[in-house]
């Protein structure tokens, strides 16, 4: 929850390759106060069955920039393993995961809430400021 002296952040992930939320993706939150400041790791969460992180840590007072780090590789590896189990004749040649992680950095101002959804597929992603 944002206050007049802090901003707040929420996120969710939609796997656009299947049109469903991406469950179980670890998300780490970091913040800094100014462009030249060091990043401070604040902690993280994992997406729930709806692809949402409902318990990200609060941002410290003075935060000007936020970084969300999404560890998507385990999600895609599990998805590949599940697909191979369902159709062993169509096994992948071991190409792996093209985007093992996605890092999104954005500026914030006190008193504002920032909802930053990640639209994800195996070969691309998009983000935007939601509401």
FENPE-V658926 format. One record per residue. RES is the residue in one letter. SS is DSSP state (2 for helix, 1 for strand, 0 for the rest). NEAR is the number of other ideal C-beta (glycine too) atoms within 10 Angstrom. D_CENTER is the distance of its C-alpha to the mean C-alpha in Angstrom with 1 decimal. Layout:
BEGIN
res=RES ss=SS near=NEAR d_center=D_CENTER
res=RES ss=SS near=NEAR d_center=D_CENTER
END
This chain:
BEGIN
res=X ss=0 near=6 d_center=18.4
res=X ss=0 near=17 d_center=19.5
res=X ss=1 near=12 d_center=23.0
res=X ss=0 near=6 d_center=25.3
res=X ss=0 near=11 d_center=24.5
res=X ss=1 near=18 d_center=20.7
res=X ss=0 near=21 d_center=17.6
res=X ss=1 near=18 d_center=14.9
res=X ss=1 near=23 d_center=11.2
res=X ss=1 near=15 d_center=9.4
res=X ss=1 near=24 d_center=6.6
res=X ss=1 near=21 d_center=6.7
res=X ss=1 near=27 d_center=6.5
res=X ss=1 near=18 d_center=10.0
res=X ss=1 near=21 d_center=11.6
res=X ss=0 near=16 d_center=14.2
res=X ss=0 near=14 d_center=16.4
res=X ss=0 near=10 d_center=17.4
res=X ss=0 near=7 d_center=16.7
res=X ss=1 near=13 d_center=14.9
res=X ss=1 near=16 d_center=11.8
res=X ss=0 near=24 d_center=9.9
res=X ss=0 near=16 d_center=11.0
res=X ss=0 near=13 d_center=10.7
res=X ss=0 near=26 d_center=7.4
res=X ss=1 near=17 d_center=7.4
res=X ss=1 near=23 d_center=5.1
res=X ss=1 near=18 d_center=7.6
res=X ss=1 near=21 d_center=8.9
res=X ss=1 near=20 d_center=11.9
res=X ss=1 near=23 d_center=14.5
res=X ss=1 near=18 d_center=17.8
res=X ss=0 near=15 d_center=20.9
res=X ss=0 near=10 d_center=22.1
res=X ss=0 near=8 d_center=21.6
res=X ss=0 near=6 d_center=23.7
res=X ss=0 near=13 d_center=22.3
res=X ss=0 near=8 d_center=20.6
res=X ss=0 near=12 d_center=17.0
res=X ss=1 near=13 d_center=17.1
res=X ss=1 near=12 d_center=14.6
res=X ss=1 near=18 d_center=14.3
res=X ss=1 near=12 d_center=12.8
res=X ss=1 near=18 d_center=9.9
res=X ss=1 near=17 d_center=9.6
res=X ss=1 near=14 d_center=8.7
res=X ss=0 near=22 d_center=8.2
res=X ss=0 near=15 d_center=11.8
res=X ss=0 near=9 d_center=14.2
res=X ss=0 near=13 d_center=13.1
res=X ss=0 near=20 d_center=9.4
res=X ss=1 near=19 d_center=9.1
res=X ss=1 near=21 d_center=8.5
res=X ss=0 near=11 d_center=12.0
res=X ss=0 near=11 d_center=12.9
res=X ss=0 near=20 d_center=10.9
res=X ss=0 near=15 d_center=13.7
res=X ss=0 near=17 d_center=15.9
res=X ss=0 near=23 d_center=16.1
res=X ss=0 near=13 d_center=19.5
res=X ss=0 near=11 d_center=22.2
res=X ss=0 near=13 d_center=22.5
res=X ss=0 near=25 d_center=18.8
res=X ss=0 near=16 d_center=18.8
res=X ss=1 near=16 d_center=15.5
res=X ss=1 near=23 d_center=12.0
res=X ss=1 near=16 d_center=9.4
res=X ss=1 near=22 d_center=5.7
res=X ss=1 near=17 d_center=5.7
res=X ss=1 near=26 d_center=3.9
res=X ss=1 near=15 d_center=7.4
res=X ss=0 near=25 d_center=8.1
res=X ss=2 near=17 d_center=11.8
res=X ss=2 near=14 d_center=13.0
res=X ss=2 near=21 d_center=11.7
res=X ss=2 near=21 d_center=13.7
res=X ss=2 near=13 d_center=16.5
res=X ss=2 near=12 d_center=17.1
res=X ss=2 near=17 d_center=17.1
res=X ss=2 near=17 d_center=19.6
res=X ss=2 near=11 d_center=21.6
res=X ss=2 near=9 d_center=21.9
res=X ss=2 near=13 d_center=23.1
res=X ss=2 near=13 d_center=25.6
res=X ss=2 near=8 d_center=26.9
res=X ss=2 near=8 d_center=27.6
res=X ss=0 near=8 d_center=29.1
res=X ss=2 near=8 d_center=30.4
res=X ss=2 near=5 d_center=32.5
res=X ss=2 near=8 d_center=29.5
res=X ss=0 near=10 d_center=27.9
res=X ss=0 near=10 d_center=25.6
res=X ss=0 near=5 d_center=27.4
res=X ss=0 near=6 d_center=24.8
res=X ss=0 near=8 d_center=22.9
res=X ss=0 near=11 d_center=19.7
res=X ss=0 near=16 d_center=16.2
res=X ss=0 near=12 d_center=16.1
res=X ss=0 near=15 d_center=12.5
res=X ss=0 near=13 d_center=11.9
res=X ss=0 near=12 d_center=8.9
res=X ss=1 near=18 d_center=7.0
res=X ss=1 near=10 d_center=7.5
res=X ss=1 near=15 d_center=7.7
res=X ss=1 near=12 d_center=10.8
res=X ss=1 near=13 d_center=12.7
res=X ss=1 near=11 d_center=15.9
res=X ss=0 near=19 d_center=16.8
res=X ss=0 near=10 d_center=20.2
res=X ss=0 near=15 d_center=21.5
res=X ss=0 near=12 d_center=22.0
res=X ss=0 near=12 d_center=19.2
res=X ss=1 near=13 d_center=16.2
res=X ss=1 near=20 d_center=13.1
res=X ss=1 near=14 d_center=11.0
res=X ss=1 near=16 d_center=8.3
res=X ss=1 near=18 d_center=7.5
res=X ss=1 near=24 d_center=6.2
res=X ss=1 near=15 d_center=9.4
res=X ss=1 near=23 d_center=9.6
res=X ss=1 near=16 d_center=12.8
res=X ss=0 near=16 d_center=14.5
res=X ss=0 near=8 d_center=15.8
res=X ss=1 near=11 d_center=13.6
res=X ss=1 near=16 d_center=10.7
res=X ss=1 near=11 d_center=11.0
res=X ss=1 near=17 d_center=9.5
res=X ss=1 near=9 d_center=11.8
res=X ss=1 near=10 d_center=12.9
res=X ss=0 near=12 d_center=13.5
res=X ss=0 near=6 d_center=15.9
END
